[in-house]
Amino acid sequence: MISSSPTAARRTEAAQTFAAALADVRQAVDRELAKWIAARRRVVADSAPGAAELVDEIARLVASGGKRLRPALVLFTYRACGGRAGGEAMRLALATELLHTYLLVHDDIMDHAPTRRALPTAHAELAERHRRRGWAGDAEDFGRSAAILVGDLAHTWAVELSRPGRATEGDARPVGRVFDAMCDEVIAGQYLEMVLPHVADATEDDLLRALRLKSGRYSVERPIELGALLAGADEAELAPLQRYGRAVGEAFQLQDDVLGTFGDADAVGKPVAGDLAEGKRTFLVFHALRLAPAEDAAWLRSALGRPDLATSEVARAREIVRRSGALAAVVTMIDQRLEEARRALGDSALGPEGRRLFLGFVDYLGERDR
């Protein structure tokens, strides 16, 4: 998806190295997540047996897939900054994944999404369970309400795991402050995303603020910061990693926006063109409304937020975005941020192995298609 360069072959190798490291970490994270959830299920089952299915739903969602990017970034940065005792780092890594689970559950409710990772979303699954049991009342309302509780439970666990269980190499207080900030930021960003479609004069800065808060920081920048702080990194070590994380985080979310409109549903794991149907003001839409001819811009504006968009209308919207130059503009934004990430790494104090891994992440993103 990203424009190629003379070093594409080398970067492909670097991306493969990062992907292999990510796969290894995913296995370790999945094992520890399964242990944590099983232990919590026993606690819930002892005190409130009927509520154990909330835990089972979290287990189903976690097992349905996911790259485990956020926990991997915590662990990679922790090690790259000299961290050695892995127990606390793994707890913090699990916290970021369970925070992600909580946010996905609530996000799917707000988006009225029926599937994620090609499986029913939490509210859809719980509504269907209500119907199968023949319970009285509105199944859809039950599904949404129960899914909110599933998300709340995942968030509770995330906060618990983010607090050190024993002594760490560094001061635990900055880690707690950053995790708390990450929770606040992503909720604020979600709200801004909901409000922006109703702001007629929204600016590029408004969109960038929402993008950073809703995804960029919690997907990349904050996990990197958490890993570095847990390892005891000082301000001089932290500053270039923050620049790197900010740039990569924005690139990551911009790519998500492109995939949400132009991606393959099987690869992405959820229906594409959902952003159009929900009326989200992504940078693709922002640039298309600004760059397209008046007739095309008016039609696109009228189509945004319509959940009943026909296949032909989705195709027309995509063509307007592409023909207007909006897609090219967003790809340029992604490339600029990936290049800024490379420059930030050049200023970092990371050793060769850490630098190689984080450069591999940049290249991995440059080749990302899901």
HELIX and SHEET records of a PDB file:
HELIX    1   1 ALA A    8  SER A   47  1                                  40    
HELIX    2   2 PRO A   49  ALA A   51  5                                   3    
HELIX    3   3 ALA A   52  ALA A   63  1                                  12    
HELIX    4   4 LEU A   69  ALA A   80  1                                  12    
HELIX    5   5 GLY A   86  ASP A  111  1                                  26    
HELIX    6   6 ALA A  122  ARG A  132  1                                  11    
HELIX    7   7 ALA A  139  SER A  162  1                                  24    
HELIX    8   8 ALA A  172  VAL A  195  1                                  24    
HELIX    9   9 LEU A  196  HIS A  198  5                                   3    
HELIX   10  10 GLU A  204  LEU A  211  1                                   8    
HELIX   11  11 ARG A  212  GLU A  221  3                                  10    
HELIX   12  12 ARG A  222  LEU A  230  1                                   9    
HELIX   13  13 GLU A  235  PHE A  262  1                                  28    
HELIX   14  14 ALA A  265  VAL A  268  1                                   4    
HELIX   15  15 GLY A  274  GLU A  278  1                                   5    
HELIX   16  16 PHE A  283  LEU A  291  1                                   9    
HELIX   17  17 ALA A  294  ALA A  303  1                                  10    
HELIX   18  18 THR A  311  SER A  324  1                                  14    
HELIX   19  19 ALA A  326  GLY A  346  1                                  21    
HELIX   20  20 PRO A  352  GLY A  366  1                                  15    
SHEET    1   A 2 THR A 115  ARG A 116  0                                        
SHEET    2   A 2 LEU A 119  PRO A 120 -1                                        
END                                                                             
